[in-house]
Amino acid sequence: MSKSKKSKKKKNVNPVVNSKRKANTKKAIIATIAVLLIAVVVCALLLSIKNNKSDISNTEWVSSSAVNASGDEVEMAEVYNTNYTTYKGSLSFKDDGTFSLWLTPGTAEDGTHSGKYSVSGDTITAIFDDGETTTDFKIHRKGEEIDSISLNYEDYEVYFTSNN
């Protein structure tokens, strides 16, 4: 009867090879963590952009005050050149990236301007439907909450506040 010898594989006991394997494993773990962190940052930025739009959309904004070029507060009647002292303009933004601005008294068809908008930080860039007119609205915050949105209208800066 012949005895069969079982072949045994020898483990690599070379310390240099083992340290290289450990180093490569550490590098792979660090690379994986870096990729995950980048993914988290990108997701946070995308959510921030979405939240910026949702902060202003689906809210009714009405003109509440205005200042002239000197920074002095003026009556809304002066801004709109009308005798309506309680007249309020309106501003609205939709989640689909469109806006509507109504500044002058009368029917909506007379004074409504609309177009598309984008938000970057505390600036809303609006491109009107004519494709040529653009303007920037400024978002004013108290802490994290939006206090008002303003725009330059003729020689005035008109402030809109939430009516909700």
KAPE-V757342 format. One record per helix or strand of 2 or more residues. SS is the DSSP state (H for helix, E for strand). FROM is the first residue (numbers start at 1). LEN is the number of residues. Records with the same first field share a line. If there is no record, write none. Layout:
BEGIN
SS: FROM-LEN + FROM-LEN
END
This chain:
BEGIN
H: 15-42 + 76-5 + 108-4
E: 61-7 + 73-2 + 90-4 + 98-5 + 112-9 + 123-6 + 134-9 + 145-9 + 156-7
END
